[in-house]
Amino acid sequence: MNTFDDMKAVMDDMHARRNMLAEQMREFNQLQSEIQALADRAGSDPNARQKLENLEKAFPQGFQKAQMDILAKVSQLEDNFKTLEQDFRGIGGSEKSTPKAENQPKKRAIKRYL
């Protein structure tokens, strides 16, 4: 494999991981919506109240803190993905640039005898 194929494989892997992360974020947002719906119903629905209590037992340090930590990590991952992608594109662009001077044919000097 050459460098371009290696970079392409890494980029494809990064895109697959980014898509996986996006799917997990959709699921996370859906769970947040469900938790909000439970919180809205907790005043009148004992079942919803019990589920929220169980959730609070699972996250004794606070569910909001866990949510904020997850969102911060996701934001950091997204920034890292963007930086890596830009770096790879920069490397790929520099390899496709014009040939180096030592690879170009030398011009012949024209001698004039007049």
Backbone torsions as a table, in degrees:
resi	resn	phi	psi	omega
1	MET	NA	143.6	176.8
2	ASN	-97.5	177.2	-175.4
3	THR	-61.4	-40.0	-179.3
4	PHE	-63.5	-43.2	178.8
5	ASP	-64.8	-38.7	177.3
6	ASP	-62.3	-45.4	179.7
7	MET	-64.3	-40.1	179.2
8	LYS	-63.3	-41.2	178.4
9	ALA	-63.4	-41.8	178.5
10	VAL	-65.6	-42.6	179.0
11	MET	-63.2	-42.6	178.2
12	ASP	-61.6	-41.8	178.1
13	ASP	-63.8	-41.4	178.6
14	MET	-63.0	-41.6	179.2
15	HIS	-65.2	-39.3	177.9
16	ALA	-63.2	-42.5	179.2
17	ARG	-67.5	-37.6	178.2
18	ARG	-64.2	-41.8	178.0
19	ASN	-64.1	-40.0	176.5
20	MET	-62.2	-43.3	178.9
21	LEU	-63.3	-40.5	178.8
22	ALA	-63.3	-40.5	178.1
23	GLU	-64.6	-42.4	178.3
24	GLN	-65.7	-34.5	176.8
25	MET	-67.3	-38.3	176.5
26	ARG	-61.6	-43.4	178.0
27	GLU	-63.3	-41.6	179.1
28	PHE	-62.0	-44.5	178.7
29	ASN	-64.5	-36.5	177.5
30	GLN	-64.9	-42.0	176.9
31	LEU	-62.8	-39.8	177.5
32	GLN	-61.8	-40.1	178.3
33	SER	-64.5	-41.1	178.8
34	GLU	-65.5	-39.0	177.6
35	ILE	-65.0	-40.3	178.0
36	GLN	-64.2	-39.3	177.4
37	ALA	-63.9	-40.0	176.1
38	LEU	-62.1	-42.8	179.8
39	ALA	-63.0	-38.0	179.2
40	ASP	-66.9	-35.9	-177.4
41	ARG	-87.8	-12.9	-172.8
42	ALA	-59.5	-28.1	-179.9
43	GLY	-65.6	-32.0	-176.6
44	SER	-118.5	-9.3	-176.3
45	ASP	-117.1	109.6	-179.1
46	PRO	-64.5	-30.0	178.1
47	ASN	-65.1	-44.1	178.2
48	ALA	-64.6	-40.5	179.2
49	ARG	-62.1	-42.5	179.6
50	GLN	-63.5	-40.7	178.8
51	LYS	-63.9	-40.0	177.7
52	LEU	-66.4	-37.9	177.4
53	GLU	-64.2	-41.3	177.5
54	ASN	-63.2	-38.5	178.5
55	LEU	-65.2	-40.5	177.9
56	GLU	-66.2	-33.0	176.2
57	LYS	-68.0	-35.2	-180.0
58	ALA	-71.0	-28.1	-179.9
59	PHE	-125.0	74.7	-175.9
60	PRO	-63.6	-27.3	179.5
61	GLN	-78.3	-5.5	178.0
62	GLY	113.0	127.1	-178.5
63	PHE	-70.4	-33.0	179.5
64	GLN	-61.9	-40.1	178.8
65	LYS	-63.9	-42.5	178.5
66	ALA	-62.4	-41.7	177.9
67	GLN	-61.3	-45.8	-178.7
68	MET	-65.0	-39.0	177.9
69	ASP	-62.9	-43.7	179.7
70	ILE	-63.2	-46.1	-179.3
71	LEU	-63.8	-36.4	177.8
72	ALA	-65.8	-42.3	178.8
73	LYS	-65.4	-40.1	179.0
74	VAL	-64.0	-42.1	177.9
75	SER	-62.4	-41.9	178.1
76	GLN	-64.0	-42.4	177.7
77	LEU	-61.9	-43.0	-179.8
78	GLU	-62.4	-42.6	176.9
79	ASP	-61.8	-41.9	178.9
80	ASN	-64.2	-40.9	177.1
81	PHE	-60.0	-45.0	-179.0
82	LYS	-63.9	-42.5	179.5
83	THR	-63.0	-46.1	178.6
84	LEU	-61.0	-42.7	-179.6
85	GLU	-62.5	-43.2	178.3
86	GLN	-64.4	-40.6	178.4
87	ASP	-62.3	-45.0	179.9
88	PHE	-64.7	-39.3	178.2
89	ARG	-65.6	-37.2	177.0
90	GLY	-64.6	-41.8	177.9
91	ILE	-65.8	-44.6	179.6
92	GLY	-63.3	-38.1	179.1
93	GLY	-67.8	-36.1	-179.2
94	SER	-71.7	-29.6	178.0
95	GLU	-73.0	-27.3	-178.8
96	LYS	-87.4	-2.4	-176.9
97	SER	-69.1	-180.0	-176.3
98	THR	-60.9	152.8	-178.9
99	PRO	-62.0	154.1	179.3
100	LYS	-69.7	161.1	-176.0
101	ALA	-59.1	-37.1	-177.9
102	GLU	-70.8	-16.3	178.4
103	ASN	-90.5	-12.7	-178.3
104	GLN	-87.4	143.1	179.0
105	PRO	-66.7	145.6	179.6
106	LYS	-82.4	142.5	178.7
107	LYS	-78.9	142.0	178.2
108	ARG	-81.0	139.2	177.3
109	ALA	-79.3	133.8	178.6
110	ILE	-94.8	121.7	-179.4
111	LYS	-98.8	136.6	178.8
112	ARG	-118.5	131.9	-177.1
113	TYR	-106.8	26.8	-179.4
114	LEU	-98.6	NA	NA
